[in-house]
C-alpha cells in the first residue's frame, strides 16, 4: 500500500479535526451534550493522529489471522470456571485505563452517553462472543472508517469475576465499573498484538501493575492451555 494512501488518510483526519475545531468555537460557555460529543470526537481524532503510521503488512496479516481463529478458539478452550470476560478498547484508551486504574462507562467518563453502556457499567464479551469486542471496539479490523490498518490494534482487557458478577455478565454482556488499584486481582490479562506489547508492558509497569500480564494472542493461548492442564491435574488428584 503506497505512501500516497497513508498521507491521504492522514490529511483527511486532520481536515476533519479542523472542521470540529471550527464548530467548537461557538461553544465557549455552553455545557451542552453536543459540545461534549464534539470534544469526545476531537479526542478520538487526536488519538488517531498520535498513533497513525504507514500500513504494516506483517501486522495486518497477523490481525486478519487472529480475527479468524481467536474467537472460535476462545469459545472452545477458555474454561468456564475461570469466569473470564473481555473488554476491547483502543490503544490510546488502554493507556488511559492503566493511568487511571479503572474501566468505567462512557457516561461516567464524559457525562453523556457515548455508547450503549449505563452509568456505572461497561460492555464486555464472554468467551462465546469474542468477535464483538474484537470487531467493534479495539481497532482490530478495517471498518467503514478505513483507517484502522494505519494505526496499531487496540487491546483486550481480560477480567476475572466472582460467580455473581460472571452470571450478570453472561446475562447482560456488561459488568460494573472496575477499580484495578482497589481490586488488582480482577485484571487477569491484557491481550494485544506483538507491535504493542513493549509499550503496554511499560504502561503496566509505570502504573504499578504486573507487566507479565500482557500477552500477544499466541501467548494468551499458551497461558490458557497451562490453566487447562492445571485444572485437569487438580481434578485427577481429587478423584484419587
Secondary structure as GFF3:
##gff-version 3
##sequence-region A 1 240
A	DSSP	alpha_helix	3	24	.	.	.	ID=ss1
A	DSSP	alpha_helix	33	51	.	.	.	ID=ss2
A	DSSP	alpha_helix	57	77	.	.	.	ID=ss3
A	DSSP	three_ten_helix	80	82	.	.	.	ID=ss4
A	DSSP	beta_strand	84	89	.	.	.	ID=ss5
A	DSSP	alpha_helix	91	100	.	.	.	ID=ss6
A	DSSP	beta_strand	102	103	.	.	.	ID=ss7
A	DSSP	alpha_helix	106	110	.	.	.	ID=ss8
A	DSSP	beta_strand	121	123	.	.	.	ID=ss9
A	DSSP	three_ten_helix	127	129	.	.	.	ID=ss10
A	DSSP	alpha_helix	130	136	.	.	.	ID=ss11
A	DSSP	three_ten_helix	148	150	.	.	.	ID=ss12
A	DSSP	beta_strand	155	160	.	.	.	ID=ss13
A	DSSP	alpha_helix	163	172	.	.	.	ID=ss14
A	DSSP	beta_strand	174	176	.	.	.	ID=ss15
A	DSSP	beta_strand	178	179	.	.	.	ID=ss16
A	DSSP	three_ten_helix	184	186	.	.	.	ID=ss17
A	DSSP	beta_strand	187	191	.	.	.	ID=ss18
A	DSSP	alpha_helix	197	206	.	.	.	ID=ss19
A	DSSP	three_ten_helix	211	213	.	.	.	ID=ss20
A	DSSP	beta_strand	214	215	.	.	.	ID=ss21
A	DSSP	alpha_helix	217	239	.	.	.	ID=ss22
###
